[in-house]
Amino acid sequence: MSSFKDAFTNKQTVANLDSNSFEKMIGIKDSVLIDVRTIEENVKISIPNSILIDIHQPDFLARIDELDKTKTYLVYCHSGNRSYTACLYMQSMGFQDVFNLAHGISKYSGALKKN
């Protein structure tokens, strides 16, 4: 399994989508929403039907590795930084269709689930 360092040294880039483009991608067949924030952030507000896989948890890499690499992944966090890192890692693992929500959920204008 590669490391985060490998993901950054391979000079990969991630497709950053603005709020409207990200929202349109949610409806695509086989798209999966991933929230890489903490559980505390997620319970306050999230994008409906997203899967929480906290990038700071020790099982993050293992949980990502279990995902189907043939699907499209839409990844978000609060500001877009953690999700960008997660996308880089996913690409280094062989995921082809990975998209980051630029500026994160803080600038997202689509439907939100508030608790």
C-alpha positions as CSV (number, residue, x, y, z in Angstrom):
1,M,0.0,0.0,0.0
2,S,1.4,3.4,-0.9
3,S,1.6,6.3,1.5
4,F,0.4,9.9,1.5
5,K,4.0,11.0,0.8
6,D,3.9,8.8,-2.4
7,A,0.7,10.5,-3.5
8,F,2.3,14.0,-3.2
9,T,5.6,13.0,-4.8
10,N,3.9,11.6,-7.9
11,K,2.8,15.2,-9.0
12,Q,-0.8,14.2,-9.2
13,T,-3.6,16.7,-9.6
14,V,-7.2,16.4,-8.5
15,A,-10.2,17.7,-10.3
16,N,-11.7,20.4,-8.1
17,L,-15.4,21.1,-8.7
18,D,-17.3,24.2,-7.7
19,S,-20.5,23.8,-5.8
20,N,-22.8,23.6,-8.8
21,S,-20.7,21.1,-10.7
22,F,-20.3,18.9,-7.6
23,E,-24.0,18.9,-7.0
24,K,-24.7,17.8,-10.6
25,M,-22.2,15.0,-10.3
26,I,-24.1,13.6,-7.2
27,G,-26.9,12.4,-9.5
28,I,-24.5,10.4,-11.8
29,K,-25.0,6.6,-11.7
30,D,-22.5,4.8,-9.4
31,S,-21.3,8.1,-7.8
32,V,-20.5,7.8,-4.1
33,L,-20.2,10.8,-1.7
34,I,-17.4,10.7,0.9
35,D,-17.1,13.0,3.8
36,V,-13.6,13.0,5.2
37,R,-14.3,15.3,8.2
38,T,-14.5,14.3,11.8
39,I,-17.7,12.7,13.3
40,E,-18.2,15.9,15.3
41,E,-18.3,18.0,12.1
42,N,-20.5,15.4,10.3
43,V,-23.2,15.3,12.9
44,K,-23.6,19.1,12.7
45,I,-24.1,19.3,9.0
46,S,-23.5,17.0,6.0
47,I,-24.4,16.4,2.4
48,P,-27.3,13.8,2.4
49,N,-26.3,10.2,1.6
50,S,-22.6,10.7,2.2
51,I,-20.4,8.2,3.8
52,L,-18.2,9.4,6.7
53,I,-14.6,8.2,6.4
54,D,-12.6,10.5,8.7
55,I,-9.2,11.1,7.2
56,H,-7.7,11.4,10.7
57,Q,-8.7,8.0,11.9
58,P,-6.2,5.1,11.9
59,D,-8.5,3.0,9.7
60,F,-8.9,5.6,7.0
61,L,-6.6,4.0,4.5
62,A,-8.0,0.5,5.1
63,R,-11.6,1.8,4.6
64,I,-10.7,3.6,1.4
65,D,-8.9,0.5,0.1
66,E,-12.2,-1.5,0.5
67,L,-14.1,0.8,-1.9
68,D,-15.0,-0.2,-5.4
69,K,-12.4,1.5,-7.7
70,T,-14.8,1.5,-10.7
71,K,-17.2,4.0,-9.1
72,T,-17.1,7.8,-9.2
73,Y,-16.2,9.4,-5.9
74,L,-17.2,12.9,-4.8
75,V,-15.1,13.8,-1.8
76,Y,-15.6,16.7,0.6
77,C,-14.5,18.2,3.9
78,H,-14.9,21.7,5.5
79,S,-12.7,23.8,3.2
80,G,-11.4,21.4,0.5
81,N,-8.0,20.7,1.9
82,R,-8.5,17.4,3.7
83,S,-10.6,16.1,0.8
84,Y,-8.0,17.1,-1.7
85,T,-5.4,15.1,0.2
86,A,-7.9,12.2,0.3
87,C,-8.4,12.4,-3.4
88,L,-4.6,12.4,-4.1
89,Y,-4.3,9.2,-2.0
90,M,-7.3,7.6,-3.7
91,Q,-5.7,8.3,-7.1
92,S,-2.4,6.8,-6.0
93,M,-4.4,3.6,-5.1
94,G,-5.8,3.3,-8.6
95,F,-9.2,5.2,-8.3
96,Q,-9.8,6.8,-11.6
97,D,-12.9,9.0,-11.1
98,V,-12.3,11.1,-8.0
99,F,-13.5,14.7,-7.6
100,N,-12.9,17.2,-4.8
101,L,-15.4,19.8,-3.7
102,A,-13.4,23.0,-4.0
103,H,-13.8,25.1,-0.9
104,G,-15.6,22.3,0.8
105,I,-19.0,22.1,2.5
106,S,-18.5,25.7,3.8
107,K,-19.2,27.0,0.3
108,Y,-21.6,24.3,-0.9
109,S,-25.0,25.6,-2.1
110,G,-26.7,22.2,-2.6
111,A,-28.9,20.3,-0.2
112,L,-27.6,19.8,3.3
113,K,-28.6,17.7,6.2
114,K,-28.6,19.6,9.5
115,N,-28.9,17.9,12.8
